[in-house]
Amino acid sequence: MSMTLAASDPQAPDERRRGFRIRQERPIKVFDPASSKYVGGRTQDVSASGLRLELPIASPILPGRLVHVHVGVSQGLEGLAQRHGMLPARVVWIDRGDGGPNMTAGVEIVAGVLAAADAA
């Protein structure tokens, strides 16, 4: 997957990411191997090392879990996401908000898993 990242406003002092992030809404599909479920959602912002996602509140993902993420290239309908073409990522945090229909999750792309897959 290739994403073009543009420069954004300087990071806030409490920002934990090492790189810039940009607001970008793209359709996503997350596969959670622990529950064997796919969940649809969208990105809220992206960086070189991770994504902030909006997902349905009933999503089975939990902090610390390894998931697989497919990021669509446009706002339109995408083809089926196949697990072998998805990015491995670790769920870092979840915010279930105020009881609305969606939650927000931060995921970090797992570079070690990517390197092993490229070597195979």
C-alpha positions in Angstrom: 0.0 0.0 0.0 1.3 3.4 -0.9 0.0 6.6 0.7 1.2 10.1 -0.1 1.7 12.1 3.1 1.8 15.8 3.0 3.1 18.2 5.7 0.6 19.2 8.3 0.5 21.7 11.1 3.3 21.3 13.7 2.5 18.7 16.3 0.9 19.6 19.6 3.2 19.3 22.7 1.4 16.2 24.0 1.7 14.4 20.6 3.3 11.0 21.0 3.9 10.2 17.4 7.4 10.6 16.0 6.2 11.9 12.6 3.6 14.2 11.1 0.0 13.2 10.7 -2.6 14.4 8.3 -6.3 14.4 8.4 -7.5 12.0 5.8 -10.7 10.0 5.5 -10.4 6.7 3.6 -12.5 3.6 3.9 -10.8 0.8 5.8 -11.4 -2.9 6.6 -9.9 -4.3 9.8 -9.5 -8.1 10.3 -9.2 -9.2 13.9 -7.7 -12.7 14.0 -8.7 -13.3 17.7 -12.4 -13.0 16.7 -12.1 -14.0 13.0 -14.2 -10.9 12.2 -13.8 -8.1 9.6 -15.0 -4.6 10.6 -15.5 -1.7 8.3 -14.7 1.9 9.2 -12.6 4.8 8.0 -9.4 6.6 8.8 -9.5 9.9 10.6 -5.8 10.7 10.2 -2.7 8.9 9.0 1.0 9.1 9.7 4.0 7.1 8.5 3.8 4.9 11.6 0.1 4.5 12.2 -3.6 5.4 11.8 -6.4 6.8 13.8 -9.5 4.9 12.9 -13.3 5.3 13.4 -15.0 2.0 13.9 -18.4 0.8 15.0 -18.7 0.7 18.8 -19.3 -3.1 18.8 -16.0 -3.8 17.1 -14.2 -6.7 18.7 -10.7 -5.2 18.7 -8.9 -4.5 22.0 -5.7 -2.7 22.9 -2.6 -4.8 22.5 -4.1 -7.0 19.8 -2.5 -7.6 16.4 -5.0 -6.8 13.6 -4.7 -6.5 9.8 -5.8 -3.3 8.1 -6.8 -2.6 4.5 -6.9 1.1 3.6 -8.9 2.0 0.5 -7.5 4.4 -2.1 -10.7 6.5 -2.5 -14.0 7.4 -1.0 -15.8 5.2 -3.5 -16.6 1.5 -3.2 -13.5 -0.8 -3.0 -13.0 -4.3 -4.0 -12.8 -7.1 -1.4 -10.0 -6.8 1.1 -7.9 -10.0 1.2 -6.0 -10.7 4.3 -2.6 -11.3 2.6 -2.8 -7.8 1.2 -3.5 -6.1 4.5 -1.1 -4.2 6.8 -0.3 -5.8 10.2 -0.9 -3.3 13.0 -1.1 -3.3 16.8 -4.0 -1.6 18.5 -2.5 0.9 20.8 -5.5 2.6 22.3 -9.3 2.7 22.1 -11.7 5.5 23.0 -15.3 4.4 23.2 -16.5 8.0 23.6 -19.8 9.1 25.0 -21.9 6.1 24.0 -22.4 7.0 20.4 -22.4 4.5 17.5 -18.7 4.7 16.9 -15.4 4.5 18.7 -11.9 5.8 17.8 -8.8 3.5 17.8 -5.2 4.2 17.3 -3.1 1.5 15.5 0.6 1.3 15.0 1.9 -0.3 11.8 4.1 -3.3 12.8 7.3 -2.9 10.9 8.8 -6.2 12.0 5.9 -8.1 10.6 6.1 -6.1 7.3 9.8 -6.9 6.9 9.3 -10.6 7.5 6.5 -10.7 4.9 8.7 -8.8 2.3 11.6 -11.3 2.9 9.3 -14.3 2.2 
